[in-house]
Amino acid sequence: MKTLLALLTWCIAMPFFATGKDKQQYYQIRVYHIHASQEAALDNYLEQAYLPALHRAGISRVGVFKPITQDTADLRVYVFSAFSSLEQVAQLPARLEKDAAYNSAASTFMSGYNETAPYRRVESILLLAFKDMPAMAVPALNSPKSERVYELRSYESATEAYHHNKVKMFNEGGEIEIFRRLGFNAVFYGSVIAGSQMPNLMYMTTFNNKADRDAHWKSFGADPAWKKLSAMPEYAHNVSHQDIIFVRPTAYSDF
């Protein structure tokens, strides 16, 4: 009975997982919810302990971002990592536990309790890369990090069917290609396979500054290919809600 249940679970999950042929990456977005008094310690932990440990684990590029306009009641820090497989994701906690340098650097941060806790909570979002952009990309920007605008978007759909339709619009429909042609410097596009707002997809585009961002979106709205794509009836009603978060990389972020 247990074997049959495991097999059924695997069969249900299969459409969400990439095969070796696809070579699609898995992405993790960790969202730290903190108080203002916890920000400095979290920055120190991420810069001195967490990012170096991920680099040693073979994850060469880790993005750390903060909202340009923070909600003072719920300060957030976003940490983005790309993985080659679900196995690499699953093995990371054990790898960190065995990493002596990490444990030494993180010891003070991890010892907090109750009033001295280092964060309020950590939210984790797991995504599978879109097939038309199967791996993350480091944006080609020339402005200082302090001026850059990274736009993180989440598109929710009413049902899984509408979600798959929106993903198809990005891939087969050519929405990714429009973003690419217009120079939106996307970091990733991914379908959320574990998170709190499912069904949804997320993606991140990047710009040198706000004026650059506004100019790009103006060109996108006027683009003939986008006008044609967005008017197609087969892609109607596939987004029920969207969230747009403007973030900026920290000084120690890898990109």
Contacts in CASP RR format, 6 or more apart in sequence:
PFRMAT RR
TARGET T0000
AUTHOR 0000-0000-0000
METHOD contacts of the structure
MODEL  1
MKTLLALLTWCIAMPFFATGKDKQQYYQIRVYHIHASQEAALDNYLEQAY
LPALHRAGISRVGVFKPITQDTADLRVYVFSAFSSLEQVAQLPARLEKDA
AYNSAASTFMSGYNETAPYRRVESILLLAFKDMPAMAVPALNSPKSERVY
ELRSYESATEAYHHNKVKMFNEGGEIEIFRRLGFNAVFYGSVIAGSQMPN
LMYMTTFNNKADRDAHWKSFGADPAWKKLSAMPEYAHNVSHQDIIFVRPT
AYSDF
16 128 0 8 1.000
16 191 0 8 1.000
16 193 0 8 1.000
17 86 0 8 1.000
17 128 0 8 1.000
18 24 0 8 1.000
18 25 0 8 1.000
18 26 0 8 1.000
18 128 0 8 1.000
18 129 0 8 1.000
18 134 0 8 1.000
22 131 0 8 1.000
22 134 0 8 1.000
23 134 0 8 1.000
23 135 0 8 1.000
24 128 0 8 1.000
24 129 0 8 1.000
24 130 0 8 1.000
24 131 0 8 1.000
24 134 0 8 1.000
24 135 0 8 1.000
25 82 0 8 1.000
25 83 0 8 1.000
25 84 0 8 1.000
25 129 0 8 1.000
25 134 0 8 1.000
25 135 0 8 1.000
25 136 0 8 1.000
25 188 0 8 1.000
26 82 0 8 1.000
26 83 0 8 1.000
26 84 0 8 1.000
26 85 0 8 1.000
26 86 0 8 1.000
26 88 0 8 1.000
26 89 0 8 1.000
26 126 0 8 1.000
26 127 0 8 1.000
26 128 0 8 1.000
26 129 0 8 1.000
27 80 0 8 1.000
27 81 0 8 1.000
27 82 0 8 1.000
27 83 0 8 1.000
27 126 0 8 1.000
27 127 0 8 1.000
27 128 0 8 1.000
27 129 0 8 1.000
27 136 0 8 1.000
27 188 0 8 1.000
27 190 0 8 1.000
28 80 0 8 1.000
28 81 0 8 1.000
28 83 0 8 1.000
28 89 0 8 1.000
28 124 0 8 1.000
28 125 0 8 1.000
28 126 0 8 1.000
28 127 0 8 1.000
29 78 0 8 1.000
29 79 0 8 1.000
29 80 0 8 1.000
29 124 0 8 1.000
29 125 0 8 1.000
29 127 0 8 1.000
29 202 0 8 1.000
30 78 0 8 1.000
30 79 0 8 1.000
30 81 0 8 1.000
30 122 0 8 1.000
30 123 0 8 1.000
30 124 0 8 1.000
30 125 0 8 1.000
31 76 0 8 1.000
31 77 0 8 1.000
31 78 0 8 1.000
31 79 0 8 1.000
31 122 0 8 1.000
31 123 0 8 1.000
31 124 0 8 1.000
31 125 0 8 1.000
32 42 0 8 1.000
32 76 0 8 1.000
32 77 0 8 1.000
32 78 0 8 1.000
32 79 0 8 1.000
32 119 0 8 1.000
32 122 0 8 1.000
33 74 0 8 1.000
33 75 0 8 1.000
33 76 0 8 1.000
33 119 0 8 1.000
33 120 0 8 1.000
33 121 0 8 1.000
33 122 0 8 1.000
33 123 0 8 1.000
34 42 0 8 1.000
34 75 0 8 1.000
34 76 0 8 1.000
34 77 0 8 1.000
34 119 0 8 1.000
34 120 0 8 1.000
35 75 0 8 1.000
35 120 0 8 1.000
36 72 0 8 1.000
36 75 0 8 1.000
38 75 0 8 1.000
38 117 0 8 1.000
38 118 0 8 1.000
38 119 0 8 1.000
38 120 0 8 1.000
39 75 0 8 1.000
39 77 0 8 1.000
41 109 0 8 1.000
41 118 0 8 1.000
42 77 0 8 1.000
42 109 0 8 1.000
42 118 0 8 1.000
42 119 0 8 1.000
43 77 0 8 1.000
43 250 0 8 1.000
43 252 0 8 1.000
44 109 0 8 1.000
45 105 0 8 1.000
45 106 0 8 1.000
45 109 0 8 1.000
45 118 0 8 1.000
46 64 0 8 1.000
46 77 0 8 1.000
46 79 0 8 1.000
46 250 0 8 1.000
46 252 0 8 1.000
47 250 0 8 1.000
47 252 0 8 1.000
48 105 0 8 1.000
49 102 0 8 1.000
49 105 0 8 1.000
49 106 0 8 1.000
49 109 0 8 1.000
50 62 0 8 1.000
50 79 0 8 1.000
50 102 0 8 1.000
50 106 0 8 1.000
51 62 0 8 1.000
51 64 0 8 1.000
51 252 0 8 1.000
51 254 0 8 1.000
52 101 0 8 1.000
52 102 0 8 1.000
52 105 0 8 1.000
53 95 0 8 1.000
53 96 0 8 1.000
53 99 0 8 1.000
53 101 0 8 1.000
53 102 0 8 1.000
53 105 0 8 1.000
54 62 0 8 1.000
54 81 0 8 1.000
54 92 0 8 1.000
55 62 0 8 1.000
56 99 0 8 1.000
56 101 0 8 1.000
56 102 0 8 1.000
57 92 0 8 1.000
57 95 0 8 1.000
57 96 0 8 1.000
57 99 0 8 1.000
59 81 0 8 1.000
59 82 0 8 1.000
59 83 0 8 1.000
59 88 0 8 1.000
60 254 0 8 1.000
61 82 0 8 1.000
61 136 0 8 1.000
61 138 0 8 1.000
61 254 0 8 1.000
61 255 0 8 1.000
62 79 0 8 1.000
62 80 0 8 1.000
62 81 0 8 1.000
62 253 0 8 1.000
62 254 0 8 1.000
63 78 0 8 1.000
63 79 0 8 1.000
63 80 0 8 1.000
63 81 0 8 1.000
63 249 0 8 1.000
63 253 0 8 1.000
63 254 0 8 1.000
63 255 0 8 1.000
64 77 0 8 1.000
64 78 0 8 1.000
64 79 0 8 1.000
64 80 0 8 1.000
64 249 0 8 1.000
64 250 0 8 1.000
64 252 0 8 1.000
64 253 0 8 1.000
64 254 0 8 1.000
65 77 0 8 1.000
65 78 0 8 1.000
65 79 0 8 1.000
65 80 0 8 1.000
65 150 0 8 1.000
65 152 0 8 1.000
65 247 0 8 1.000
65 248 0 8 1.000
65 249 0 8 1.000
65 250 0 8 1.000
65 253 0 8 1.000
66 76 0 8 1.000
66 77 0 8 1.000
66 78 0 8 1.000
66 247 0 8 1.000
66 248 0 8 1.000
66 250 0 8 1.000
67 76 0 8 1.000
67 245 0 8 1.000
67 246 0 8 1.000
67 247 0 8 1.000
68 149 0 8 1.000
68 246 0 8 1.000
68 247 0 8 1.000
68 248 0 8 1.000
69 246 0 8 1.000
70 76 0 8 1.000
78 152 0 8 1.000
78 245 0 8 1.000
78 247 0 8 1.000
80 187 0 8 1.000
80 188 0 8 1.000
80 204 0 8 1.000
82 135 0 8 1.000
82 136 0 8 1.000
82 188 0 8 1.000
83 89 0 8 1.000
83 92 0 8 1.000
89 126 0 8 1.000
96 102 0 8 1.000
96 103 0 8 1.000
97 103 0 8 1.000
109 118 0 8 1.000
110 118 0 8 1.000
112 118 0 8 1.000
123 196 0 8 1.000
124 194 0 8 1.000
124 195 0 8 1.000
125 192 0 8 1.000
125 194 0 8 1.000
125 195 0 8 1.000
125 196 0 8 1.000
125 202 0 8 1.000
126 192 0 8 1.000
126 193 0 8 1.000
126 194 0 8 1.000
126 195 0 8 1.000
127 188 0 8 1.000
127 190 0 8 1.000
127 191 0 8 1.000
127 192 0 8 1.000
127 193 0 8 1.000
127 201 0 8 1.000
127 202 0 8 1.000
128 190 0 8 1.000
128 191 0 8 1.000
128 193 0 8 1.000
129 135 0 8 1.000
129 136 0 8 1.000
129 188 0 8 1.000
129 189 0 8 1.000
129 190 0 8 1.000
130 167 0 8 1.000
130 170 0 8 1.000
130 171 0 8 1.000
130 176 0 8 1.000
130 189 0 8 1.000
130 190 0 8 1.000
130 191 0 8 1.000
130 201 0 8 1.000
131 171 0 8 1.000
132 170 0 8 1.000
132 171 0 8 1.000
132 174 0 8 1.000
132 176 0 8 1.000
132 177 0 8 1.000
132 189 0 8 1.000
133 176 0 8 1.000
133 186 0 8 1.000
133 188 0 8 1.000
133 189 0 8 1.000
136 187 0 8 1.000
136 188 0 8 1.000
137 185 0 8 1.000
137 186 0 8 1.000
137 187 0 8 1.000
137 188 0 8 1.000
138 187 0 8 1.000
138 254 0 8 1.000
138 255 0 8 1.000
139 150 0 8 1.000
139 185 0 8 1.000
139 186 0 8 1.000
139 187 0 8 1.000
139 206 0 8 1.000
139 255 0 8 1.000
140 185 0 8 1.000
141 148 0 8 1.000
141 185 0 8 1.000
141 206 0 8 1.000
141 207 0 8 1.000
141 208 0 8 1.000
142 208 0 8 1.000
143 208 0 8 1.000
143 209 0 8 1.000
143 212 0 8 1.000
145 248 0 8 1.000
145 249 0 8 1.000
145 250 0 8 1.000
145 251 0 8 1.000
145 253 0 8 1.000
146 248 0 8 1.000
146 251 0 8 1.000
147 208 0 8 1.000
147 209 0 8 1.000
148 206 0 8 1.000
148 207 0 8 1.000
148 208 0 8 1.000
148 209 0 8 1.000
148 248 0 8 1.000
148 249 0 8 1.000
149 206 0 8 1.000
149 207 0 8 1.000
149 208 0 8 1.000
149 209 0 8 1.000
149 210 0 8 1.000
149 212 0 8 1.000
149 213 0 8 1.000
149 246 0 8 1.000
149 248 0 8 1.000
150 187 0 8 1.000
150 204 0 8 1.000
150 205 0 8 1.000
150 206 0 8 1.000
150 207 0 8 1.000
150 246 0 8 1.000
150 247 0 8 1.000
150 248 0 8 1.000
150 249 0 8 1.000
151 204 0 8 1.000
151 205 0 8 1.000
151 206 0 8 1.000
151 207 0 8 1.000
151 213 0 8 1.000
151 244 0 8 1.000
151 245 0 8 1.000
151 246 0 8 1.000
151 247 0 8 1.000
152 202 0 8 1.000
152 203 0 8 1.000
152 204 0 8 1.000
152 244 0 8 1.000
152 245 0 8 1.000
152 246 0 8 1.000
152 247 0 8 1.000
153 202 0 8 1.000
153 203 0 8 1.000
153 204 0 8 1.000
153 205 0 8 1.000
153 242 0 8 1.000
153 243 0 8 1.000
153 244 0 8 1.000
153 245 0 8 1.000
154 192 0 8 1.000
154 197 0 8 1.000
154 200 0 8 1.000
154 201 0 8 1.000
154 202 0 8 1.000
154 242 0 8 1.000
154 243 0 8 1.000
154 245 0 8 1.000
155 166 0 8 1.000
155 200 0 8 1.000
155 201 0 8 1.000
155 202 0 8 1.000
155 239 0 8 1.000
155 241 0 8 1.000
155 242 0 8 1.000
156 197 0 8 1.000
156 199 0 8 1.000
156 200 0 8 1.000
156 239 0 8 1.000
156 240 0 8 1.000
156 241 0 8 1.000
156 242 0 8 1.000
156 243 0 8 1.000
157 163 0 8 1.000
157 165 0 8 1.000
157 166 0 8 1.000
157 199 0 8 1.000
157 200 0 8 1.000
157 238 0 8 1.000
157 239 0 8 1.000
157 240 0 8 1.000
158 237 0 8 1.000
158 240 0 8 1.000
159 199 0 8 1.000
160 199 0 8 1.000
162 199 0 8 1.000
162 237 0 8 1.000
162 238 0 8 1.000
162 239 0 8 1.000
162 240 0 8 1.000
163 191 0 8 1.000
163 199 0 8 1.000
163 200 0 8 1.000
163 201 0 8 1.000
163 238 0 8 1.000
165 234 0 8 1.000
165 235 0 8 1.000
165 238 0 8 1.000
166 201 0 8 1.000
166 235 0 8 1.000
166 238 0 8 1.000
166 239 0 8 1.000
167 191 0 8 1.000
167 201 0 8 1.000
168 235 0 8 1.000
169 175 0 8 1.000
169 229 0 8 1.000
169 235 0 8 1.000
169 238 0 8 1.000
170 176 0 8 1.000
170 189 0 8 1.000
170 201 0 8 1.000
170 203 0 8 1.000
173 229 0 8 1.000
173 235 0 8 1.000
174 225 0 8 1.000
174 229 0 8 1.000
175 226 0 8 1.000
175 229 0 8 1.000
176 186 0 8 1.000
176 189 0 8 1.000
177 225 0 8 1.000
178 220 0 8 1.000
178 223 0 8 1.000
178 225 0 8 1.000
178 226 0 8 1.000
178 229 0 8 1.000
179 186 0 8 1.000
179 205 0 8 1.000
179 220 0 8 1.000
180 186 0 8 1.000
181 225 0 8 1.000
182 216 0 8 1.000
182 219 0 8 1.000
182 220 0 8 1.000
182 223 0 8 1.000
183 216 0 8 1.000
184 205 0 8 1.000
184 206 0 8 1.000
184 207 0 8 1.000
184 216 0 8 1.000
184 220 0 8 1.000
185 205 0 8 1.000
185 206 0 8 1.000
185 207 0 8 1.000
186 203 0 8 1.000
186 204 0 8 1.000
186 205 0 8 1.000
186 206 0 8 1.000
187 204 0 8 1.000
187 205 0 8 1.000
187 206 0 8 1.000
187 255 0 8 1.000
188 202 0 8 1.000
188 203 0 8 1.000
188 204 0 8 1.000
189 201 0 8 1.000
189 202 0 8 1.000
189 203 0 8 1.000
190 201 0 8 1.000
190 202 0 8 1.000
190 203 0 8 1.000
191 201 0 8 1.000
192 198 0 8 1.000
192 199 0 8 1.000
192 200 0 8 1.000
192 201 0 8 1.000
192 202 0 8 1.000
197 243 0 8 1.000
205 216 0 8 1.000
207 213 0 8 1.000
207 216 0 8 1.000
220 226 0 8 1.000
221 227 0 8 1.000
229 235 0 8 1.000
249 255 0 8 1.000
END
